[in-house]
Amino acid sequence: MRLKVDIGNDALYFRLDEAAIVESEEVQPGVVLDFNADGKVVGIEMLDISQRMTLEQLKNFQYETV
């Protein structure tokens, strides 16, 4: 898994695995899901991330396993 914050493009991208992306769908304004050939979600992109959270919040990313 990878999490990428692209400040220049004002986007956050969460990649679940490295499978080839064959389709993308905007499911809500500024939220795009990437699908592999089996129709499973392999990536999530959030656009206009600066309108959703501050840069300071992005720096304080927390990872939790339950």
PDB file of N, H, CA, C and O in Angstrom:
ATOM      1  N   MET A   1       0.841  -1.189   0.000  1.00  0.00           N
ATOM      2  CA  MET A   1       0.000   0.000   0.000  1.00  0.00           C
ATOM      3  C   MET A   1       0.880   1.244   0.000  1.00  0.00           C
ATOM      4  O   MET A   1       1.971   1.264   0.569  1.00  0.00           O
ATOM      5  N   ARG A   2       0.375   2.263  -0.647  1.00  0.00           N
ATOM      6  H   ARG A   2      -0.511   2.247  -1.109  1.00  0.00           H
ATOM      7  CA  ARG A   2       1.084   3.540  -0.682  1.00  0.00           C
ATOM      8  C   ARG A   2       0.087   4.676  -0.485  1.00  0.00           C
ATOM      9  O   ARG A   2      -1.056   4.609  -0.937  1.00  0.00           O
ATOM     10  N   LEU A   3       0.534   5.690   0.180  1.00  0.00           N
ATOM     11  H   LEU A   3       1.463   5.744   0.547  1.00  0.00           H
ATOM     12  CA  LEU A   3      -0.240   6.917   0.325  1.00  0.00           C
ATOM     13  C   LEU A   3       0.622   8.049  -0.204  1.00  0.00           C
ATOM     14  O   LEU A   3       1.751   8.242   0.248  1.00  0.00           O
ATOM     15  N   LYS A   4       0.091   8.794  -1.160  1.00  0.00           N
ATOM     16  H   LYS A   4      -0.826   8.636  -1.528  1.00  0.00           H
ATOM     17  CA  LYS A   4       0.853   9.881  -1.768  1.00  0.00           C
ATOM     18  C   LYS A   4       0.061  11.172  -1.655  1.00  0.00           C
ATOM     19  O   LYS A   4      -1.108  11.230  -2.034  1.00  0.00           O
ATOM     20  N   VAL A   5       0.704  12.202  -1.134  1.00  0.00           N
ATOM     21  H   VAL A   5       1.654  12.154  -0.826  1.00  0.00           H
ATOM     22  CA  VAL A   5       0.115  13.536  -1.083  1.00  0.00           C
ATOM     23  C   VAL A   5       0.839  14.368  -2.134  1.00  0.00           C
ATOM     24  O   VAL A   5       2.053  14.562  -2.058  1.00  0.00           O
ATOM     25  N   ASP A   6       0.094  14.852  -3.103  1.00  0.00           N
ATOM     26  H   ASP A   6      -0.892  14.695  -3.165  1.00  0.00           H
ATOM     27  CA  ASP A   6       0.645  15.658  -4.192  1.00  0.00           C
ATOM     28  C   ASP A   6       0.167  17.092  -3.988  1.00  0.00           C
ATOM     29  O   ASP A   6      -0.921  17.462  -4.428  1.00  0.00           O
ATOM     30  N   ILE A   7       0.984  17.887  -3.323  1.00  0.00           N
ATOM     31  H   ILE A   7       1.868  17.586  -2.966  1.00  0.00           H
ATOM     32  CA  ILE A   7       0.591  19.254  -2.979  1.00  0.00           C
ATOM     33  C   ILE A   7       0.419  20.102  -4.238  1.00  0.00           C
ATOM     34  O   ILE A   7      -0.475  20.947  -4.296  1.00  0.00           O
ATOM     35  N   GLY A   8       1.260  19.888  -5.238  1.00  0.00           N
ATOM     36  H   GLY A   8       1.986  19.203  -5.190  1.00  0.00           H
ATOM     37  CA  GLY A   8       1.163  20.665  -6.479  1.00  0.00           C
ATOM     38  C   GLY A   8      -0.157  20.463  -7.201  1.00  0.00           C
ATOM     39  O   GLY A   8      -0.703  21.405  -7.775  1.00  0.00           O
ATOM     40  N   ASN A   9      -0.672  19.240  -7.176  1.00  0.00           N
ATOM     41  H   ASN A   9      -0.228  18.475  -6.709  1.00  0.00           H
ATOM     42  CA  ASN A   9      -1.952  18.942  -7.821  1.00  0.00           C
ATOM     43  C   ASN A   9      -3.114  18.923  -6.836  1.00  0.00           C
ATOM     44  O   ASN A   9      -4.252  18.640  -7.211  1.00  0.00           O
ATOM     45  N   ASP A  10      -2.818  19.229  -5.567  1.00  0.00           N
ATOM     46  H   ASP A  10      -1.894  19.459  -5.262  1.00  0.00           H
ATOM     47  CA  ASP A  10      -3.839  19.316  -4.522  1.00  0.00           C
ATOM     48  C   ASP A  10      -4.644  18.020  -4.428  1.00  0.00           C
ATOM     49  O   ASP A  10      -5.875  18.027  -4.434  1.00  0.00           O
ATOM     50  N   ALA A  11      -3.903  16.895  -4.340  1.00  0.00           N
ATOM     51  H   ALA A  11      -2.903  16.889  -4.335  1.00  0.00           H
ATOM     52  CA  ALA A  11      -4.565  15.593  -4.340  1.00  0.00           C
ATOM     53  C   ALA A  11      -3.904  14.638  -3.358  1.00  0.00           C
ATOM     54  O   ALA A  11      -2.726  14.766  -3.026  1.00  0.00           O
ATOM     55  N   LEU A  12      -4.694  13.684  -2.906  1.00  0.00           N
ATOM     56  H   LEU A  12      -5.652  13.579  -3.175  1.00  0.00           H
ATOM     57  CA  LEU A  12      -4.204  12.600  -2.060  1.00  0.00           C
ATOM     58  C   LEU A  12      -4.558  11.307  -2.781  1.00  0.00           C
ATOM     59  O   LEU A  12      -5.686  11.142  -3.246  1.00  0.00           O
ATOM     60  N   TYR A  13      -3.600  10.389  -2.876  1.00  0.00           N
ATOM     61  H   TYR A  13      -2.684  10.522  -2.499  1.00  0.00           H
ATOM     62  CA  TYR A  13      -3.841   9.128  -3.577  1.00  0.00           C
ATOM     63  C   TYR A  13      -3.442   7.969  -2.684  1.00  0.00           C
ATOM     64  O   TYR A  13      -2.327   7.918  -2.166  1.00  0.00           O
ATOM     65  N   PHE A  14      -4.373   7.038  -2.513  1.00  0.00           N
ATOM     66  H   PHE A  14      -5.279   7.079  -2.934  1.00  0.00           H
ATOM     67  CA  PHE A  14      -4.152   5.839  -1.715  1.00  0.00           C
ATOM     68  C   PHE A  14      -4.203   4.652  -2.663  1.00  0.00           C
ATOM     69  O   PHE A  14      -5.243   4.365  -3.256  1.00  0.00           O
ATOM     70  N   ARG A  15      -3.071   3.959  -2.802  1.00  0.00           N
ATOM     71  H   ARG A  15      -2.227   4.192  -2.320  1.00  0.00           H
ATOM     72  CA  ARG A  15      -2.970   2.821  -3.715  1.00  0.00           C
ATOM     73  C   ARG A  15      -2.915   1.540  -2.900  1.00  0.00           C
ATOM     74  O   ARG A  15      -2.029   1.367  -2.063  1.00  0.00           O
ATOM     75  N   LEU A  16      -3.869   0.634  -3.146  1.00  0.00           N
ATOM     76  H   LEU A  16      -4.589   0.774  -3.826  1.00  0.00           H
ATOM     77  CA  LEU A  16      -3.958  -0.612  -2.383  1.00  0.00           C
ATOM     78  C   LEU A  16      -2.987  -1.667  -2.880  1.00  0.00           C
ATOM     79  O   LEU A  16      -2.384  -2.378  -2.076  1.00  0.00           O
ATOM     80  N   ASP A  17      -2.825  -1.781  -4.198  1.00  0.00           N
ATOM     81  H   ASP A  17      -3.315  -1.203  -4.851  1.00  0.00           H
ATOM     82  CA  ASP A  17      -1.839  -2.709  -4.759  1.00  0.00           C
ATOM     83  C   ASP A  17      -1.408  -2.190  -6.131  1.00  0.00           C
ATOM     84  O   ASP A  17      -1.881  -1.149  -6.588  1.00  0.00           O
ATOM     85  N   GLU A  18      -0.520  -2.917  -6.772  1.00  0.00           N
ATOM     86  H   GLU A  18      -0.136  -3.763  -6.401  1.00  0.00           H
ATOM     87  CA  GLU A  18       0.061  -2.439  -8.027  1.00  0.00           C
ATOM     88  C   GLU A  18      -0.598  -3.040  -9.262  1.00  0.00           C
ATOM     89  O   GLU A  18      -0.015  -3.001 -10.346  1.00  0.00           O
ATOM     90  N   ALA A  19      -1.796  -3.594  -9.123  1.00  0.00           N
ATOM     91  H   ALA A  19      -2.269  -3.626  -8.242  1.00  0.00           H
ATOM     92  CA  ALA A  19      -2.517  -4.138 -10.271  1.00  0.00           C
ATOM     93  C   ALA A  19      -2.787  -3.027 -11.288  1.00  0.00           C
ATOM     94  O   ALA A  19      -2.920  -1.858 -10.928  1.00  0.00           O
ATOM     95  N   ALA A  20      -2.864  -3.411 -12.548  1.00  0.00           N
ATOM     96  H   ALA A  20      -2.755  -4.361 -12.840  1.00  0.00           H
ATOM     97  CA  ALA A  20      -3.135  -2.437 -13.601  1.00  0.00           C
ATOM     98  C   ALA A  20      -4.530  -1.847 -13.420  1.00  0.00           C
ATOM     99  O   ALA A  20      -5.487  -2.553 -13.103  1.00  0.00           O
ATOM    100  N   ILE A  21      -4.619  -0.550 -13.627  1.00  0.00           N
ATOM    101  H   ILE A  21      -3.842   0.024 -13.885  1.00  0.00           H
ATOM    102  CA  ILE A  21      -5.902   0.150 -13.540  1.00  0.00           C
ATOM    103  C   ILE A  21      -6.546   0.101 -14.922  1.00  0.00           C
ATOM    104  O   ILE A  21      -5.952   0.539 -15.907  1.00  0.00           O
ATOM    105  N   VAL A  22      -7.767  -0.435 -14.988  1.00  0.00           N
ATOM    106  H   VAL A  22      -8.250  -0.790 -14.187  1.00  0.00           H
ATOM    107  CA  VAL A  22      -8.459  -0.531 -16.271  1.00  0.00           C
ATOM    108  C   VAL A  22      -9.654   0.415 -16.358  1.00  0.00           C
ATOM    109  O   VAL A  22     -10.171   0.667 -17.447  1.00  0.00           O
ATOM    110  N   GLU A  23     -10.090   0.936 -15.220  1.00  0.00           N
ATOM    111  H   GLU A  23      -9.671   0.732 -14.336  1.00  0.00           H
ATOM    112  CA  GLU A  23     -11.230   1.842 -15.220  1.00  0.00           C
ATOM    113  C   GLU A  23     -11.173   2.732 -13.985  1.00  0.00           C
ATOM    114  O   GLU A  23     -10.705   2.317 -12.924  1.00  0.00           O
ATOM    115  N   SER A  24     -11.650   3.948 -14.139  1.00  0.00           N
ATOM    116  H   SER A  24     -12.030   4.285 -15.001  1.00  0.00           H
ATOM    117  CA  SER A  24     -11.752   4.892 -13.022  1.00  0.00           C
ATOM    118  C   SER A  24     -13.153   5.477 -13.027  1.00  0.00           C
ATOM    119  O   SER A  24     -13.759   5.675 -14.081  1.00  0.00           O
ATOM    120  N   GLU A  25     -13.658   5.750 -11.826  1.00  0.00           N
ATOM    121  H   GLU A  25     -13.166   5.589 -10.970  1.00  0.00           H
ATOM    122  CA  GLU A  25     -15.001   6.316 -11.716  1.00  0.00           C
ATOM    123  C   GLU A  25     -15.029   7.352 -10.600  1.00  0.00           C
ATOM    124  O   GLU A  25     -14.593   7.089  -9.480  1.00  0.00           O
ATOM    125  N   GLU A  26     -15.547   8.527 -10.920  1.00  0.00           N
ATOM    126  H   GLU A  26     -15.902   8.741 -11.830  1.00  0.00           H
ATOM    127  CA  GLU A  26     -15.733   9.562  -9.907  1.00  0.00           C
ATOM    128  C   GLU A  26     -17.038   9.248  -9.184  1.00  0.00           C
ATOM    129  O   GLU A  26     -18.118   9.395  -9.757  1.00  0.00           O
ATOM    130  N   VAL A  27     -16.944   8.816  -7.932  1.00  0.00           N
ATOM    131  H   VAL A  27     -16.067   8.696  -7.467  1.00  0.00           H
ATOM    132  CA  VAL A  27     -18.117   8.372  -7.189  1.00  0.00           C
ATOM    133  C   VAL A  27     -18.789   9.506  -6.411  1.00  0.00           C
ATOM    134  O   VAL A  27     -19.969   9.426  -6.071  1.00  0.00           O
ATOM    135  N   GLN A  28     -18.038  10.536  -6.141  1.00  0.00           N
ATOM    136  H   GLN A  28     -17.080  10.601  -6.418  1.00  0.00           H
ATOM    137  CA  GLN A  28     -18.527  11.775  -5.549  1.00  0.00           C
ATOM    138  C   GLN A  28     -17.648  12.868  -6.118  1.00  0.00           C
ATOM    139  O   GLN A  28     -16.561  12.580  -6.619  1.00  0.00           O
ATOM    140  N   PRO A  29     -18.092  14.124  -6.056  1.00  0.00           N
ATOM    141  CA  PRO A  29     -17.230  15.179  -6.579  1.00  0.00           C
ATOM    142  C   PRO A  29     -15.846  15.160  -5.916  1.00  0.00           C
ATOM    143  O   PRO A  29     -15.725  15.309  -4.700  1.00  0.00           O
ATOM    144  N   GLY A  30     -14.819  14.975  -6.732  1.00  0.00           N
ATOM    145  H   GLY A  30     -14.917  14.854  -7.719  1.00  0.00           H
ATOM    146  CA  GLY A  30     -13.454  14.978  -6.236  1.00  0.00           C
ATOM    147  C   GLY A  30     -12.988  13.677  -5.618  1.00  0.00           C
ATOM    148  O   GLY A  30     -11.898  13.637  -5.047  1.00  0.00           O
ATOM    149  N   VAL A  31     -13.768  12.609  -5.707  1.00  0.00           N
ATOM    150  H   VAL A  31     -14.654  12.641  -6.171  1.00  0.00           H
ATOM    151  CA  VAL A  31     -13.360  11.298  -5.181  1.00  0.00           C
ATOM    152  C   VAL A  31     -13.433  10.293  -6.328  1.00  0.00           C
ATOM    153  O   VAL A  31     -14.507  10.013  -6.859  1.00  0.00           O
ATOM    154  N   VAL A  32     -12.265   9.757  -6.700  1.00  0.00           N
ATOM    155  H   VAL A  32     -11.393   9.985  -6.268  1.00  0.00           H
ATOM    156  CA  VAL A  32     -12.166   8.864  -7.845  1.00  0.00           C
ATOM    157  C   VAL A  32     -11.666   7.500  -7.381  1.00  0.00           C
ATOM    158  O   VAL A  32     -10.661   7.397  -6.678  1.00  0.00           O
ATOM    159  N   LEU A  33     -12.386   6.454  -7.789  1.00  0.00           N
ATOM    160  H   LEU A  33     -13.202   6.537  -8.360  1.00  0.00           H
ATOM    161  CA  LEU A  33     -11.961   5.083  -7.506  1.00  0.00           C
ATOM    162  C   LEU A  33     -11.339   4.495  -8.758  1.00  0.00           C
ATOM    163  O   LEU A  33     -11.859   4.673  -9.859  1.00  0.00           O
ATOM    164  N   ASP A  34     -10.214   3.786  -8.591  1.00  0.00           N
ATOM    165  H   ASP A  34      -9.791   3.642  -7.697  1.00  0.00           H
ATOM    166  CA  ASP A  34      -9.555   3.081  -9.686  1.00  0.00           C
ATOM    167  C   ASP A  34      -9.807   1.589  -9.514  1.00  0.00           C
ATOM    168  O   ASP A  34      -9.678   1.049  -8.416  1.00  0.00           O
ATOM    169  N   PHE A  35     -10.171   0.924 -10.622  1.00  0.00           N
ATOM    170  H   PHE A  35     -10.276   1.363 -11.514  1.00  0.00           H
ATOM    171  CA  PHE A  35     -10.514  -0.490 -10.598  1.00  0.00           C
ATOM    172  C   PHE A  35      -9.546  -1.309 -11.442  1.00  0.00           C
ATOM    173  O   PHE A  35      -9.028  -0.827 -12.450  1.00  0.00           O
ATOM    174  N   ASN A  36      -9.303  -2.560 -11.022  1.00  0.00           N
ATOM    175  H   ASN A  36      -9.724  -2.951 -10.204  1.00  0.00           H
ATOM    176  CA  ASN A  36      -8.490  -3.477 -11.815  1.00  0.00           C
ATOM    177  C   ASN A  36      -9.396  -4.256 -12.774  1.00  0.00           C
ATOM    178  O   ASN A  36     -10.594  -3.984 -12.852  1.00  0.00           O
ATOM    179  N   ALA A  37      -8.832  -5.217 -13.499  1.00  0.00           N
ATOM    180  H   ALA A  37      -7.859  -5.438 -13.436  1.00  0.00           H
ATOM    181  CA  ALA A  37      -9.588  -5.985 -14.486  1.00  0.00           C
ATOM    182  C   ALA A  37     -10.687  -6.829 -13.853  1.00  0.00           C
ATOM    183  O   ALA A  37     -11.653  -7.181 -14.531  1.00  0.00           O
ATOM    184  N   ASP A  38     -10.564  -7.161 -12.571  1.00  0.00           N
ATOM    185  H   ASP A  38      -9.779  -6.875 -12.020  1.00  0.00           H
ATOM    186  CA  ASP A  38     -11.583  -7.941 -11.872  1.00  0.00           C
ATOM    187  C   ASP A  38     -12.672  -7.074 -11.258  1.00  0.00           C
ATOM    188  O   ASP A  38     -13.578  -7.590 -10.605  1.00  0.00           O
ATOM    189  N   GLY A  39     -12.593  -5.755 -11.460  1.00  0.00           N
ATOM    190  H   GLY A  39     -11.856  -5.335 -11.991  1.00  0.00           H
ATOM    191  CA  GLY A  39     -13.595  -4.843 -10.909  1.00  0.00           C
ATOM    192  C   GLY A  39     -13.372  -4.486  -9.452  1.00  0.00           C
ATOM    193  O   GLY A  39     -14.255  -3.917  -8.811  1.00  0.00           O
ATOM    194  N   LYS A  40     -12.191  -4.816  -8.917  1.00  0.00           N
ATOM    195  H   LYS A  40     -11.474  -5.278  -9.438  1.00  0.00           H
ATOM    196  CA  LYS A  40     -11.889  -4.504  -7.521  1.00  0.00           C
ATOM    197  C   LYS A  40     -11.183  -3.155  -7.429  1.00  0.00           C
ATOM    198  O   LYS A  40     -10.397  -2.791  -8.303  1.00  0.00           O
ATOM    199  N   VAL A  41     -11.473  -2.421  -6.360  1.00  0.00           N
ATOM    200  H   VAL A  41     -12.112  -2.717  -5.649  1.00  0.00           H
ATOM    201  CA  VAL A  41     -10.849  -1.117  -6.146  1.00  0.00           C
ATOM    202  C   VAL A  41      -9.378  -1.314  -5.795  1.00  0.00           C
ATOM    203  O   VAL A  41      -9.047  -2.052  -4.867  1.00  0.00           O
ATOM    204  N   VAL A  42      -8.499  -0.650  -6.541  1.00  0.00           N
ATOM    205  H   VAL A  42      -8.767  -0.050  -7.295  1.00  0.00           H
ATOM    206  CA  VAL A  42      -7.062  -0.721  -6.265  1.00  0.00           C
ATOM    207  C   VAL A  42      -6.470   0.642  -5.919  1.00  0.00           C
ATOM    208  O   VAL A  42      -5.305   0.735  -5.534  1.00  0.00           O
ATOM    209  N   GLY A  43      -7.273   1.700  -6.056  1.00  0.00           N
ATOM    210  H   GLY A  43      -8.220   1.624  -6.369  1.00  0.00           H
ATOM    211  CA  GLY A  43      -6.787   3.031  -5.724  1.00  0.00           C
ATOM    212  C   GLY A  43      -7.929   3.988  -5.446  1.00  0.00           C
ATOM    213  O   GLY A  43      -9.027   3.846  -5.984  1.00  0.00           O
ATOM    214  N   ILE A  44      -7.652   4.962  -4.600  1.00  0.00           N
ATOM    215  H   ILE A  44      -6.760   5.077  -4.163  1.00  0.00           H
ATOM    216  CA  ILE A  44      -8.628   5.995  -4.258  1.00  0.00           C
ATOM    217  C   ILE A  44      -7.918   7.341  -4.345  1.00  0.00           C
ATOM    218  O   ILE A  44      -6.894   7.552  -3.696  1.00  0.00           O
ATOM    219  N   GLU A  45      -8.458   8.235  -5.137  1.00  0.00           N
ATOM    220  H   GLU A  45      -9.290   8.063  -5.665  1.00  0.00           H
ATOM    221  CA  GLU A  45      -7.884   9.573  -5.276  1.00  0.00           C
ATOM    222  C   GLU A  45      -8.881  10.593  -4.760  1.00  0.00           C
ATOM    223  O   GLU A  45     -10.069  10.543  -5.082  1.00  0.00           O
ATOM    224  N   MET A  46      -8.381  11.519  -3.955  1.00  0.00           N
ATOM    225  H   MET A  46      -7.417  11.560  -3.694  1.00  0.00           H
ATOM    226  CA  MET A  46      -9.199  12.624  -3.457  1.00  0.00           C
ATOM    227  C   MET A  46      -8.591  13.920  -3.974  1.00  0.00           C
ATOM    228  O   MET A  46      -7.434  14.235  -3.695  1.00  0.00           O
ATOM    229  N   LEU A  47      -9.386  14.663  -4.727  1.00  0.00           N
ATOM    230  H   LEU A  47     -10.326  14.407  -4.954  1.00  0.00           H
ATOM    231  CA  LEU A  47      -8.934  15.921  -5.303  1.00  0.00           C
ATOM    232  C   LEU A  47      -9.304  17.079  -4.390  1.00  0.00           C
ATOM    233  O   LEU A  47     -10.147  16.934  -3.504  1.00  0.00           O
ATOM    234  N   ASP A  48      -8.677  18.219  -4.605  1.00  0.00           N
ATOM    235  H   ASP A  48      -7.993  18.336  -5.324  1.00  0.00           H
ATOM    236  CA  ASP A  48      -8.925  19.426  -3.794  1.00  0.00           C
ATOM    237  C   ASP A  48      -8.745  19.126  -2.306  1.00  0.00           C
ATOM    238  O   ASP A  48      -9.549  19.550  -1.476  1.00  0.00           O
ATOM    239  N   ILE A  49      -7.696  18.403  -1.985  1.00  0.00           N
ATOM    240  H   ILE A  49      -7.043  18.059  -2.660  1.00  0.00           H
ATOM    241  CA  ILE A  49      -7.462  17.954  -0.613  1.00  0.00           C
ATOM    242  C   ILE A  49      -7.286  19.134   0.351  1.00  0.00           C
ATOM    243  O   ILE A  49      -7.599  19.015   1.535  1.00  0.00           O
ATOM    244  N   SER A  50      -6.791  20.262  -0.147  1.00  0.00           N
ATOM    245  H   SER A  50      -6.537  20.359  -1.109  1.00  0.00           H
ATOM    246  CA  SER A  50      -6.600  21.426   0.733  1.00  0.00           C
ATOM    247  C   SER A  50      -7.931  21.995   1.219  1.00  0.00           C
ATOM    248  O   SER A  50      -7.968  22.718   2.215  1.00  0.00           O
ATOM    249  N   GLN A  51      -9.017  21.676   0.530  1.00  0.00           N
ATOM    250  H   GLN A  51      -8.987  21.088  -0.278  1.00  0.00           H
ATOM    251  CA  GLN A  51     -10.337  22.119   0.971  1.00  0.00           C
ATOM    252  C   GLN A  51     -10.944  21.130   1.966  1.00  0.00           C
ATOM    253  O   GLN A  51     -11.937  21.442   2.624  1.00  0.00           O
ATOM    254  N   ARG A  52     -10.356  19.949   2.076  1.00  0.00           N
ATOM    255  H   ARG A  52      -9.550  19.696   1.542  1.00  0.00           H
ATOM    256  CA  ARG A  52     -10.873  18.911   2.964  1.00  0.00           C
ATOM    257  C   ARG A  52     -10.131  18.861   4.294  1.00  0.00           C
ATOM    258  O   ARG A  52     -10.698  18.488   5.321  1.00  0.00           O
ATOM    259  N   MET A  53      -8.839  19.247   4.262  1.00  0.00           N
ATOM    260  H   MET A  53      -8.378  19.550   3.427  1.00  0.00           H
ATOM    261  CA  MET A  53      -8.039  19.233   5.483  1.00  0.00           C
ATOM    262  C   MET A  53      -6.853  20.171   5.317  1.00  0.00           C
ATOM    263  O   MET A  53      -6.502  20.557   4.202  1.00  0.00           O
ATOM    264  N   THR A  54      -6.245  20.530   6.431  1.00  0.00           N
ATOM    265  H   THR A  54      -6.530  20.216   7.337  1.00  0.00           H
ATOM    266  CA  THR A  54      -5.097  21.437   6.396  1.00  0.00           C
ATOM    267  C   THR A  54      -3.814  20.645   6.142  1.00  0.00           C
ATOM    268  O   THR A  54      -3.777  19.427   6.313  1.00  0.00           O
ATOM    269  N   LEU A  55      -2.786  21.343   5.741  1.00  0.00           N
ATOM    270  H   LEU A  55      -2.816  22.333   5.602  1.00  0.00           H
ATOM    271  CA  LEU A  55      -1.483  20.713   5.537  1.00  0.00           C
ATOM    272  C   LEU A  55      -0.980  20.105   6.841  1.00  0.00           C
ATOM    273  O   LEU A  55      -0.357  19.043   6.833  1.00  0.00           O
ATOM    274  N   GLU A  56      -1.244  20.765   7.944  1.00  0.00           N
ATOM    275  H   GLU A  56      -1.750  21.627   7.950  1.00  0.00           H
ATOM    276  CA  GLU A  56      -0.839  20.244   9.254  1.00  0.00           C
ATOM    277  C   GLU A  56      -1.529  18.912   9.550  1.00  0.00           C
ATOM    278  O   GLU A  56      -0.904  18.003  10.095  1.00  0.00           O
ATOM    279  N   GLN A  57      -2.796  18.790   9.200  1.00  0.00           N
ATOM    280  H   GLN A  57      -3.304  19.529   8.758  1.00  0.00           H
ATOM    281  CA  GLN A  57      -3.504  17.522   9.395  1.00  0.00           C
ATOM    282  C   GLN A  57      -2.888  16.418   8.535  1.00  0.00           C
ATOM    283  O   GLN A  57      -2.783  15.274   8.976  1.00  0.00           O
ATOM    284  N   LEU A  58      -2.485  16.754   7.322  1.00  0.00           N
ATOM    285  H   LEU A  58      -2.570  17.684   6.963  1.00  0.00           H
ATOM    286  CA  LEU A  58      -1.843  15.767   6.455  1.00  0.00           C
ATOM    287  C   LEU A  58      -0.507  15.303   7.024  1.00  0.00           C
ATOM    288  O   LEU A  58      -0.133  14.142   6.856  1.00  0.00           O
ATOM    289  N   LYS A  59       0.206  16.185   7.684  1.00  0.00           N
ATOM    290  H   LYS A  59      -0.097  17.128   7.820  1.00  0.00           H
ATOM    291  CA  LYS A  59       1.496  15.825   8.276  1.00  0.00           C
ATOM    292  C   LYS A  59       1.334  14.899   9.468  1.00  0.00           C
ATOM    293  O   LYS A  59       2.267  14.176   9.818  1.00  0.00           O
ATOM    294  N   ASN A  60       0.166  14.907  10.096  1.00  0.00           N
ATOM    295  H   ASN A  60      -0.592  15.494   9.811  1.00  0.00           H
ATOM    296  CA  ASN A  60      -0.086  14.086  11.268  1.00  0.00           C
ATOM    297  C   ASN A  60      -0.871  12.824  10.936  1.00  0.00           C
ATOM    298  O   ASN A  60      -1.751  12.413  11.694  1.00  0.00           O
ATOM    299  N   PHE A  61      -0.553  12.218   9.812  1.00  0.00           N
ATOM    300  H   PHE A  61       0.162  12.551   9.197  1.00  0.00           H
ATOM    301  CA  PHE A  61      -1.215  10.999   9.375  1.00  0.00           C
ATOM    302  C   PHE A  61      -1.002   9.888  10.410  1.00  0.00           C
ATOM    303  O   PHE A  61       0.114   9.674  10.883  1.00  0.00           O
ATOM    304  N   GLN A  62      -2.079   9.191  10.750  1.00  0.00           N
ATOM    305  H   GLN A  62      -2.985   9.365  10.365  1.00  0.00           H
ATOM    306  CA  GLN A  62      -2.001   8.087  11.715  1.00  0.00           C
ATOM    307  C   GLN A  62      -2.422   6.798  11.028  1.00  0.00           C
ATOM    308  O   GLN A  62      -3.402   6.769  10.283  1.00  0.00           O
ATOM    309  N   TYR A  63      -1.685   5.755  11.282  1.00  0.00           N
ATOM    310  H   TYR A  63      -0.889   5.779  11.887  1.00  0.00           H
ATOM    311  CA  TYR A  63      -1.972   4.444  10.720  1.00  0.00           C
ATOM    312  C   TYR A  63      -2.379   3.538  11.878  1.00  0.00           C
ATOM    313  O   TYR A  63      -1.684   3.469  12.892  1.00  0.00           O
ATOM    314  N   GLU A  64      -3.494   2.851  11.727  1.00  0.00           N
ATOM    315  H   GLU A  64      -4.058   2.907  10.903  1.00  0.00           H
ATOM    316  CA  GLU A  64      -4.002   2.036  12.820  1.00  0.00           C
ATOM    317  C   GLU A  64      -4.384   0.645  12.294  1.00  0.00           C
ATOM    318  O   GLU A  64      -5.069   0.521  11.278  1.00  0.00           O
ATOM    319  N   THR A  65      -3.945  -0.362  12.978  1.00  0.00           N
ATOM    320  H   THR A  65      -3.389  -0.262  13.803  1.00  0.00           H
ATOM    321  CA  THR A  65      -4.335  -1.744  12.679  1.00  0.00           C
ATOM    322  C   THR A  65      -5.117  -2.285  13.867  1.00  0.00           C
ATOM    323  O   THR A  65      -4.656  -2.209  15.006  1.00  0.00           O
ATOM    324  N   VAL A  66      -6.288  -2.824  13.605  1.00  0.00           N
ATOM    325  H   VAL A  66      -6.662  -2.886  12.680  1.00  0.00           H
ATOM    326  CA  VAL A  66      -7.113  -3.375  14.691  1.00  0.00           C
ATOM    327  C   VAL A  66      -7.364  -4.859  14.462  1.00  0.00           C
ATOM    328  O   VAL A  66      -8.037  -5.502  15.266  1.00  0.00           O
TER     329      VAL A  66
END
